[in-house]
Amino acid sequence: MAATKSATKLYVLDTNVLIHDPQALLNFEEHQVVIPMTVLEELDKLKMGKAAIATDCREAIRQIDRIIGDASPTEIAKGVPIIRPDGGSQGHFSILLDTFTSPSRALPSDLNDNKIINSLVSLQEKHPRREVVLITKDINMRLKARGCGVGAQDYQNDQLLDDVSLLETGYHSYIDSFWDSQSEVETFHDETGTYHRIPLNNLPEELYLNRFIFDEKGFVAKVVALEETTAVLQDLPAEQLMNQNAWGLKPRDIPQALALNLLLDPDVDLVTLTGQAGSGKTILALAAAIEMTVATSQFRRIIATRSTRGLDEDIGYLPGTEAEKMEPWLGAITDNLEALHSDDEHSPSSVDYILQKVPLQFKSLNYIRGRSFQHSLILIDECQNLTPHQIKTIITRAGAGSKVVCLGNLAQIDTPYLNPISSGLTYLIERFKNFTQGGTVHLEGSPRSVLAEYAENHL
């Protein structure tokens, strides 16, 4: 008769999990979390420097040190109780020494991944009643572990969706007339516009503040209040939306108009724009930023940054200001400045004039950590390459009177171990659905050019 498996599992964490989320140790409830010695050695090699990855390694090491405290080597090998932030204790933590005898299903020990998998096979043989599961963001390592008979899975604690197609778009569209589906409507007016109070059971199931509703007949509305049984929609005439103007830029379609409405709304502190290449994310955000900084003086400065591999490394010691060193990385900003002034008599002079007049600062992600930006519009491009932990680090830099605009295309993730479901951009949109001063819009189409649109759909 086979031995009954224990209810508590042994979850073994790979290095990339701790870099992805330094708080991962606390997310396995009553189970035992195991860190191989090889992982500690990798964290040690990566902890030096100013790069984002080094910061995450140091934070993970501090978390391990806090849990271990003054425990003896024997206690660490057996399992130290994990003290939670609320003072309670749940689950255990241990460090796995790579000194087991070579297991029957051994891989060549020239790679750290193989060393970890070999130690897990030995651990499984030593504890036949405990289920051993490797947690890693590395797909190939998961395949190798399964090939050796060890359970392996992705780190899913911060994955809020099963399918990226379920991601919030920021609006709900009706094929025919919206009013055909309504039976009870209370309409009222004030100095700010026209409003409709509609029962919730006549509206889409998932409804959030600052979400839009529109139909093919030209009706557009924004959810401005959610009551116990009703929702209040602000009527936004389509013609008025399409005639919005931000630094000379007008929207080309309804989704762009909705995005511009959120960008220019002084009561919305966080705007997230997603969409394929060329859908207008950056130019809309930049035009709105210049409008609110120069024309209406709502913000004192624009802070632009982006997530790109290499950008969070040290920007170097060669001559040049931070802005000059950042400029090659932020060509998308200057490209769009040129597009905004393409009709001017002398476009380069206009761009130079704007760069002199507009308090536009290019910042490296490294130098954003620890800062607090007051009365600033913070523009973060390529957010799909950020982890949820990095997104939190950047968003929390926003001080009083600041607005954050996050842009990204989930089809263009360049960072290893991230996919559309685990991306920080997806995490941000899902976590902020209920934020009363936030909004998101997914932009459609590819107005960049007919060529770009065809390439996006056929390559």
ABEGO torsion letter per residue (X at the ends): XBBBBBABBBBBBBAAAAAABAAAAAAAEABBBBBBAAAAAAAAAAABEABAAAAAAAAAAAAAAAAAEABBAAAAAAEBBBBBAAGBBBEBBBBBBAABBBBABBBBAABAAAAAAAAAAAAAAABAABBBBBBBABAAAAAAAAAAGBBBBBBAAABABABAAABBAGBBBBABBAAAABABBBBBBBAAEBBBBBBAAABBABBBBGBBBBBAAGBBBBBABBBAABBBBBBBBAAAAAABBBGGBBBABAAAAAAAAAAABAABABBBBBEBBGAGAAAAAAAAAAAAAAAAGABABBBBBBBBBGAABBAEABBEBAAAAAAAAAAAAAAAAAAAAAABABAAAAAAAAAAABBBBBBBAAAABGBBBBGBBBBBBGAAABBAAAAAAAAAABBBGBBBBBBBBAABBABBGBBAAABAAAAAAAAAAABAABBBBBBBEBAABAAAAAAAAAX
